[in-house]
Amino acid sequence: MKLTVDQVRHVAHLARLALEPEELERFREQLSAILEYAEVLQELDTQAIPATAMVVPLENVMRPDQAGPSLPREEVLANAPQREQDCFRVRAILD
């Protein structure tokens, strides 16, 4: 599927991208090639292939929680940009 420069300009507008004229032509060629490849993939017969969410089966690797020693409070707060007494001070994000 060959795209026109106007179609690329429209997609760029939707994506809030400001493209120069030479970029429009370059992206027209690249997006057209991507769409042509997608058309080739649409021709493949995938009826016998079961739907999958993952190609490789994933398994969570869990370990039991183990309590360990903490860092000293002064060491933790040593690099804090702002602190108030023994706590980190951060900007309020709610009114």
C-alpha positions as a printed NumPy array, in Angstrom:
array([[  0.   ,   0.   ,   0.   ],
       [  1.571,   3.221,  -1.137],
       [  0.808,   6.199,   1.076],
       [  0.517,   9.736,  -0.16 ],
       [  2.324,  12.673,   1.394],
       [ -1.077,  13.999,   2.525],
       [ -1.775,  10.759,   4.392],
       [  1.612,  10.951,   6.113],
       [  0.962,  14.599,   6.961],
       [ -2.393,  13.585,   8.471],
       [ -0.813,  10.805,  10.567],
       [  1.904,  13.208,  11.7  ],
       [ -0.772,  15.709,  12.71 ],
       [ -2.597,  13.032,  14.73 ],
       [  0.691,  12.129,  16.441],
       [  1.397,  15.826,  17.058],
       [  4.623,  15.679,  15.035],
       [  5.976,  18.616,  13.084],
       [  7.722,  17.179,  10.04 ],
       [  9.798,  18.95 ,   7.44 ],
       [  8.975,  18.323,   3.739],
       [ 11.974,  16.004,   3.25 ],
       [ 10.936,  14.066,   6.373],
       [  7.426,  13.645,   4.962],
       [  8.835,  11.96 ,   1.859],
       [ 11.211,   9.753,   3.865],
       [  8.435,   8.649,   6.226],
       [  6.078,   8.104,   3.269],
       [  8.545,   5.598,   1.822],
       [  9.218,   3.891,   5.166],
       [  5.57 ,   3.644,   6.218],
       [  4.581,   2.385,   2.776],
       [  7.196,  -0.379,   3.027],
       [  5.902,  -1.369,   6.48 ],
       [  2.315,  -1.521,   5.226],
       [  3.342,  -3.563,   2.18 ],
       [  5.053,  -6.075,   4.475],
       [  1.924,  -6.212,   6.66 ],
       [ -0.093,  -7.043,   3.517],
       [  2.284,  -9.933,   2.804],
       [  1.8  , -11.232,   6.344],
       [ -2.001, -11.025,   5.936],
       [ -1.762, -13.566,   3.104],
       [ -0.336, -16.263,   5.391],
       [ -2.666, -19.085,   6.403],
       [ -2.709, -19.119,  10.201],
       [ -5.833, -21.247,  10.733],
       [ -3.847, -24.217,  12.093],
       [ -1.805, -22.091,  14.501],
       [ -3.308, -21.751,  17.997],
       [ -3.662, -18.268,  19.422],
       [ -0.961, -17.467,  21.954],
       [ -0.186, -14.542,  24.179],
       [  3.462, -15.519,  24.615],
       [  5.713, -17.46 ,  22.287],
       [  7.971, -18.599,  25.114],
       [  6.287, -19.918,  28.257],
       [  7.067, -17.696,  31.21 ],
       [  7.233, -18.792,  34.794],
       [  7.587, -16.613,  37.882],
       [ 10.678, -17.348,  39.881],
       [  9.787, -16.816,  43.5  ],
       [ 11.899, -16.98 ,  46.613],
       [ 10.855, -16.605,  50.216],
       [ 11.221, -13.156,  51.767],
       [ 14.263, -12.838,  53.945],
       [ 14.675,  -9.999,  56.41 ],
       [ 18.1  ,  -8.405,  56.33 ],
       [ 19.867,  -5.511,  57.952],
       [ 18.863,  -2.011,  56.857],
       [ 21.153,   0.845,  56.027],
       [ 21.721,   3.356,  58.806],
       [ 19.276,   6.291,  58.623],
       [ 22.06 ,   8.887,  58.227],
       [ 23.554,   6.963,  55.309],
       [ 20.173,   6.732,  53.598],
       [ 19.457,  10.443,  54.046],
       [ 22.996,  11.561,  53.179],
       [ 22.137,  12.108,  49.489],
       [ 18.59 ,  13.366,  49.982],
       [ 18.07 ,  16.656,  48.096],
       [ 15.844,  17.87 ,  50.926],
       [ 15.142,  16.408,  54.314],
       [ 13.023,  17.299,  57.266],
       [ 14.247,  15.857,  60.564],
       [ 14.751,  12.141,  59.816],
       [ 12.573,  11.994,  56.668],
       [ 12.805,  12.743,  52.967],
       [ 11.069,  15.992,  52.036],
       [  9.255,  15.965,  48.683],
       [  7.012,  18.409,  46.865],
       [  3.318,  18.106,  47.555],
       [  1.499,  16.523,  44.632],
       [ -2.029,  17.012,  45.948],
       [ -3.695,  20.221,  47.053]])
